[in-house]
Amino acid sequence: MSSPRKIASARANGAKSHGPATTAGKQASSLNALAHGLTARSVVLSSESTGEYQAQLREYLDHFHPQTKPESDLVHQLAAAHWRVARYAAVESGLLEQRMEHQEERLDDYADLPAHHRLAMAFDSLAGANSSLALLNRYQSRLHHEYHRLLKTLLQMQSARAEQSPTVKFPNEPNPVFEQSAATNNQQPATNNGSPHM
């Protein structure tokens, strides 16, 4: 635990900082989260298709039909989380393919091995507590949890909104009570000789 003196010093130093002052500094600072692209604030990386992301976002918006700003924010976050999950899958494939290519260069009988053995060897060489694959799996697990948390929150919000909105009756909906009373009121009195009594 930090001492009171360290805490006071950290607060004093934090109060002095107001972020970057120059335009170049602000731009550099805005890219801090793009260090490796897996937890970036910008959803689409320069090597990815903005058009594909926009199409996916449109599908999410069309599916969930957000009616409020918070719902819209959640749908955008959900689409971004899904985009990143797909990125993780591509990174995992790339790591394994890269390792298999590296092993092929080093091993003479590599081509004779079945494909699932080559994949197992690549996975084994990438496995470990501090490996890139372990790091990727941690990010993937965190993002998977985030995706489901966002989805649950969005569905709860939309459900609560639907419960609060009044039920709208459409004019062409059948109403058995009204139809019964209308039928009773419109009955013709009994007639003699086919003509009504007066």
PLY file of the C-alpha trace (Angstrom):
ply
format ascii 1.0
element vertex 198
property float x
property float y
property float z
element edge 197
property int vertex1
property int vertex2
end_header
0.00 0.00 0.00
1.25 3.50 -0.76
2.21 5.82 2.03
0.28 9.08 2.61
3.36 10.98 1.44
3.47 9.11 -1.90
-0.25 9.62 -2.40
0.05 13.36 -1.76
3.02 13.59 -4.13
1.14 11.72 -6.87
-1.87 14.02 -6.50
0.33 17.11 -6.68
2.09 15.86 -9.81
-1.21 14.83 -11.41
-2.64 18.29 -10.83
0.25 19.82 -12.80
-0.43 17.74 -15.92
-2.91 19.04 -18.47
-2.00 16.65 -21.29
-0.15 17.44 -24.49
-0.09 21.08 -25.53
1.02 20.93 -29.18
-1.03 19.59 -32.08
1.60 16.93 -32.77
1.59 15.90 -29.12
-2.19 15.64 -29.06
-2.19 13.54 -32.22
0.53 11.23 -30.85
-1.37 10.90 -27.59
-4.58 10.02 -29.40
-2.84 7.03 -30.94
-1.54 5.61 -27.64
-4.20 2.89 -27.61
-3.14 1.67 -31.07
0.08 0.15 -29.73
-0.91 -3.35 -30.80
-4.43 -2.86 -32.08
-6.10 -5.44 -29.85
-7.52 -2.98 -27.34
-7.52 0.08 -29.56
-10.14 2.82 -29.18
-10.33 3.08 -32.97
-12.23 0.00 -34.07
-10.91 -0.39 -37.61
-7.16 -0.66 -38.11
-5.47 0.66 -41.23
-5.04 -2.90 -42.53
-8.77 -3.63 -42.16
-11.74 -2.68 -44.31
-13.74 0.28 -43.03
-16.49 -0.67 -45.48
-16.79 -4.16 -44.01
-16.99 -2.74 -40.50
-19.64 -0.20 -41.55
-21.68 -2.99 -43.17
-21.46 -5.05 -39.98
-22.44 -2.02 -37.88
-25.43 -1.41 -40.16
-26.52 -5.04 -39.66
-26.35 -4.60 -35.88
-28.33 -1.34 -36.07
-30.94 -2.95 -38.35
-31.24 -5.95 -36.04
-31.57 -4.11 -32.71
-33.35 -0.90 -33.90
-32.01 1.30 -31.07
-34.54 3.95 -30.02
-32.46 5.96 -27.54
-28.91 7.29 -27.33
-27.87 4.72 -24.69
-29.28 1.90 -26.83
-27.44 3.23 -29.86
-24.20 3.46 -27.87
-24.58 -0.14 -26.73
-25.23 -1.35 -30.29
-22.10 0.45 -31.50
-20.06 -1.08 -28.67
-21.50 -4.51 -29.42
-20.54 -4.26 -33.10
-17.04 -3.08 -32.14
-16.63 -5.99 -29.72
-17.69 -8.45 -32.41
-15.25 -6.87 -34.87
-12.43 -7.33 -32.36
-13.40 -10.96 -31.70
-13.03 -11.61 -35.43
-9.64 -9.85 -35.30
-8.51 -12.18 -32.50
-9.44 -15.20 -34.57
-7.39 -13.85 -37.49
-4.43 -13.13 -35.20
-4.60 -16.63 -33.74
-4.63 -18.15 -37.23
-1.72 -15.94 -38.23
0.33 -16.96 -35.18
-0.22 -20.66 -35.84
0.48 -20.39 -39.59
3.62 -18.39 -38.93
4.85 -21.01 -36.45
4.08 -23.86 -38.87
6.04 -22.10 -41.63
8.95 -21.62 -39.24
8.89 -25.31 -38.28
8.71 -26.37 -41.92
11.97 -24.52 -42.58
13.70 -26.24 -39.65
12.41 -29.81 -39.83
13.28 -32.15 -42.70
10.33 -34.55 -42.32
7.78 -31.82 -41.60
5.95 -32.24 -44.92
5.35 -35.93 -44.13
3.52 -35.13 -40.89
-0.30 -35.03 -40.91
-1.77 -31.53 -40.82
-3.20 -31.94 -37.32
0.26 -32.95 -36.02
1.83 -29.84 -37.56
-0.87 -27.70 -35.98
-0.36 -29.40 -32.61
3.39 -28.77 -32.79
2.79 -25.10 -33.62
0.30 -24.76 -30.78
2.66 -26.47 -28.34
5.52 -24.15 -29.27
3.27 -21.10 -28.79
1.77 -22.31 -25.51
3.02 -21.07 -22.18
2.20 -18.57 -19.47
3.90 -15.59 -21.13
3.43 -16.51 -24.76
1.71 -14.44 -27.42
-1.01 -17.07 -27.64
-1.68 -16.86 -23.88
-1.89 -13.06 -24.13
-4.25 -13.35 -27.08
-6.45 -15.80 -25.18
-6.65 -13.41 -22.21
-7.75 -10.57 -24.48
-10.21 -12.85 -26.23
-11.71 -14.02 -22.94
-12.07 -10.44 -21.69
-13.70 -9.36 -24.94
-16.03 -12.35 -25.02
-17.21 -11.41 -21.52
-17.61 -7.75 -22.57
-19.65 -8.73 -25.64
-22.10 -10.77 -23.57
-22.33 -8.09 -20.87
-23.17 -5.47 -23.52
-25.72 -7.75 -25.16
-27.41 -8.50 -21.84
-27.52 -4.79 -20.93
-28.94 -3.84 -24.32
-31.64 -6.51 -24.20
-32.61 -5.49 -20.65
-32.78 -1.83 -21.66
-34.94 -2.59 -24.68
-37.18 -4.87 -22.64
-37.67 -2.18 -19.98
-38.50 0.39 -22.66
-41.02 -1.97 -24.28
-42.72 -2.53 -20.91
-42.98 1.22 -20.29
-44.44 2.13 -23.66
-48.24 2.02 -23.81
-49.83 -0.72 -25.84
-51.09 0.71 -29.08
-54.39 -0.59 -30.37
-54.71 -0.62 -34.10
-58.12 0.07 -35.67
-58.17 -3.24 -37.51
-57.56 -5.37 -34.41
-60.56 -7.53 -33.51
-62.40 -6.53 -30.33
-64.83 -9.28 -29.33
-66.62 -7.19 -26.64
-67.27 -4.29 -29.03
-68.33 -6.62 -31.84
-70.76 -8.45 -29.51
-72.38 -5.21 -28.31
-72.56 -3.86 -31.86
-74.25 -7.03 -33.03
-76.78 -6.81 -30.19
-77.57 -3.14 -30.91
-77.97 -3.68 -34.62
-80.50 -6.49 -34.38
-83.73 -5.73 -36.20
-86.93 -6.02 -34.16
-89.26 -8.88 -35.01
-91.48 -8.16 -38.02
-94.99 -9.03 -39.07
-95.47 -9.77 -42.68
-91.90 -8.90 -43.33
-92.27 -5.23 -42.39
-91.04 -3.58 -39.20
-93.48 -2.42 -36.51
-94.06 1.30 -36.18
0 1
1 2
2 3
3 4
4 5
5 6
6 7
7 8
8 9
9 10
10 11
11 12
12 13
13 14
14 15
15 16
16 17
17 18
18 19
19 20
20 21
21 22
22 23
23 24
24 25
25 26
26 27
27 28
28 29
29 30
30 31
31 32
32 33
33 34
34 35
35 36
36 37
37 38
38 39
39 40
40 41
41 42
42 43
43 44
44 45
45 46
46 47
47 48
48 49
49 50
50 51
51 52
52 53
53 54
54 55
55 56
56 57
57 58
58 59
59 60
60 61
61 62
62 63
63 64
64 65
65 66
66 67
67 68
68 69
69 70
70 71
71 72
72 73
73 74
74 75
75 76
76 77
77 78
78 79
79 80
80 81
81 82
82 83
83 84
84 85
85 86
86 87
87 88
88 89
89 90
90 91
91 92
92 93
93 94
94 95
95 96
96 97
97 98
98 99
99 100
100 101
101 102
102 103
103 104
104 105
105 106
106 107
107 108
108 109
109 110
110 111
111 112
112 113
113 114
114 115
115 116
116 117
117 118
118 119
119 120
120 121
121 122
122 123
123 124
124 125
125 126
126 127
127 128
128 129
129 130
130 131
131 132
132 133
133 134
134 135
135 136
136 137
137 138
138 139
139 140
140 141
141 142
142 143
143 144
144 145
145 146
146 147
147 148
148 149
149 150
150 151
151 152
152 153
153 154
154 155
155 156
156 157
157 158
158 159
159 160
160 161
161 162
162 163
163 164
164 165
165 166
166 167
167 168
168 169
169 170
170 171
171 172
172 173
173 174
174 175
175 176
176 177
177 178
178 179
179 180
180 181
181 182
182 183
183 184
184 185
185 186
186 187
187 188
188 189
189 190
190 191
191 192
192 193
193 194
194 195
195 196
196 197
